[in-house]
Amino acid sequence: MSDTNQVGDADKPQYRRGIKSFVIRAGRLTKGQQGGLDRQWPIMGLELEQGEIDPPAVFGRDAHVVLEIGYGMGQSLVQMAAAAPEKDFIGVEVHLPGVGSLLNLAEEAGVTNLRTYKDDAIEVLKLIPDNSIDTVQLFFPDPWHKKKHHKRRIVQPEFAQTLRRILKPGGVFHMATDWENYAEHMMEVMEAQEGYENVAGKNEYVPRPEHRPYTRFEKRGENKGHGVWDLMFRKV
């Protein structure tokens, strides 16, 4: 990417290299995933090389913009986009099979208010202008449950302040996890952040919002006795 497309200027957050919040998993693309990429990437795909993103220009309208980081195989994000055509959705996923799945599902659902990156979220966030996103979603990120790996958890103070930069005033950062220890970590980090308020009240979790789809992943976890914790913090 050329210097003219870089947004990581002196006044933008800088990131340490080396620590990743994800692991690249090898995996073959199914026929459906490859077809989704072939047909829909030219329409819905976003590239880092395109430089700073302007959501109204991308979607051709000025609407409520939702950014989801790490959407997995994309089922819930496509459901949300289909259920809220008045909103625009941008997904970020680093795993190619997940991107292919999202695009295939979006095509099947006739969804047009959705775009996606296939890149590291930290790199994508550098290209998002200040005060341009209404909602950021982070659902079931890797919990890195071993204590020695907690530094890899994506919810950290620096990450929270990066999201605060891109959120509009009053915008919401919505997290969900099925690991209680990670929920406690999220709460500890977010309650300490300047410029945020807990939507549910100090140290409180919100009930699962109706707009967050109830996934097979979540049902499977509940069947095993796992709880799910939702947190919402508003930019103030």
N, C-alpha and C positions, 0 to 999 in steps of 0.2 A: 504494500500500500504506500502510495507516495506521501511525502510530507504534507502536501496540500490537503490531503484527506484526513490527516490525523487531527483528533480533537483533544488528545492528551497534552494540552498546553500547560504552562506553569500554573494556571489558575484552575486546572482540572485535577481530580484525584489521581494520584500515581499509585501503582500497584507493585508489590513485590512479586518477582517471578519465582517459579519453582514449586510453590505449594498449590496444588490443585484440589478443588472440592469435588472432583469427579475422577473416574477411571474410564479410559476408553475401552469398551468391550467389543471384541471382534464378533462379527455375526454376519451371516449371509442375508442378503435382501430376499424377501419372498417376491413372487411374481407381482403381487398386488402392490407391494412397497416400491418396487422398481418402476412399475407402471405409473404410480402416483408421482414419483420424481420426474419421470420422462414427460408426463403431460402437464403437471401443475407447477413444477419448479419455475419455469419461465414466467408464470403468472403470479405465483404467491411467494417465490423465493426472494430473500433479501441478502445482499452480499456486503461484507465489511468494506470491500473496495469501492462501494458506492458512496462512502463517506457519511457525513452527518445526516441523520434521518429527520424528515419533517412529516409527522403523521398525517396532517391534513392533505399534503401533497401526495403521499403514498396511497391514501384511500379515496382521494377526490372529494373529501367533505371534512367538516369540522365536527367531530363526534367525541363521545366519551371513549378514551383509549385505555385498554387493558393490556398490560405486559405480563406474560407468564414465563417464568424462568424454569427450565427443566420440566417439560410436559410429558416425558416418557414416550408412550406410544400414541399419545394425542387424543385418546377417546374423550376424556372429560373436556379438553379445550374445544374440540369440535362441537360437543354438546352445548357448551356455553355460548359459542359463537352462533350456533343455529337458534338457540333460545332467545338471544338478544340481538336481533339484526340491527337495532338502532345504535349498537356499540361497535367499535373496531378493536380487533384483537391482534397482538403481535406475540408470537411464540419464539422461544429460544431453546434449542436442544442441540447437544453436541453429537448425539449418536445418530448415524445415518438411517438405520432401520426405523427409528422413531420418527424421523422427519418424513421418510417415505410413507409410513403408516398414517401420519397426520394428513398428508396431502391426498392420499387415497381416500381416507374417510371424509375429508372436506369435499372432495369431488363427488362422492356418493351422496352426501347430504345437500349438495347444491349451495354450499357456504361460499360467500364471496367477501365477507368482512373479516378475513383472516390472512395474515402474512407470517412468514417464519424465517428465522436465521438458522443456519447449521454451523454454529460457532460457540466458542467459550463465552459465557454470559459476561464475564469481566471485560472482554474486548468489545462486545456489543454495547455495553453501558457507556463506554467512552464516546459513542456516536449518537447518544440520545441527548437532545438539548435540555437545558434547565426548564423546570416547570412545564413539562409537556405531556406527562402521563397522569391519568386519573387513578389508576389502580395497578399495583404490582402484586402478582400472585406467585407464591412459592409453596407448592404442595408436595409433601412427602419427599423432601430432599434426602440425599444419603446421610444417615445419622452418624456415620463414623463412630460407632458405639464404644470402641476401645479408647480408653482415656488418652493413650499416647497419640491417637489420631484426631483428637478434638480440634486441633489447630486447623484441620482440613474442613471443618464445618463452614458452610458458606455464610451463615448468619454470624457476623462479627461486626464490631463497631465501625470499621472502615466501610464495609459493605452497606451497613444501615445508613451511613451518611451519604454514600453515593446515591442510594435510592431516594433519600430526602432531596438531593439536588434535582433529580429528574421529576419527582412528584410535583404536581400542582399544589398550591395551598389548599388544604382540606383533603388532599389525595390520601389514599389508604394503602398500606403495606399489609397484605393478608397472607399469613403463614398457616400451614397445617402439617402435623406430624403424628405418627403413631408410636413414637418413642418418647416416653414420659421424661426421660433425662434430657432429651433434646428440646422438648417443650420447655422445660425449666431453664435450659441454657438460652433459648430464644427469649424467654421472658426476662431473664437477668440482663441480657445484652440490650434489649429494646427499652426496658424501663430506665436504663442508665443513659439513653441517648437524648441529647439536646434536640429540641425541635419536634418531638413526637409526643402524642398523648395516647394512652391506651383507651380504645373505644369502649371497652367493657368496664373500665375502672382499674385502678392500680392493682397490678398482680392478678388480674382476673382474665379468664379465657371466655371467648364468645361461643354460644351454641353454634353447631354447624349451620352456616347460612344456606338457605334453600337454593341459591344460585350455584353453590359448589356441588357438582354431581356426586352422588353416592356411588362410588366405583366398586367393581369386583374386588379390587385390591383391598379396599376398606372393609368390605363385607368379610373377606377371607381373614383379615386381621381380627375383626371383632369375634369371628367364630373361634379364634385361638385365644380369646380373652384379652386382646390388645385394645386399649382405649385410643381415641383420636382427640387431639387438642387443636383448636383453632385459635389463632391470635390475630388481632387487628389493631394496627397502630396508625393514627392519623397525623399527617404533617400539619404542624401549627406554626 
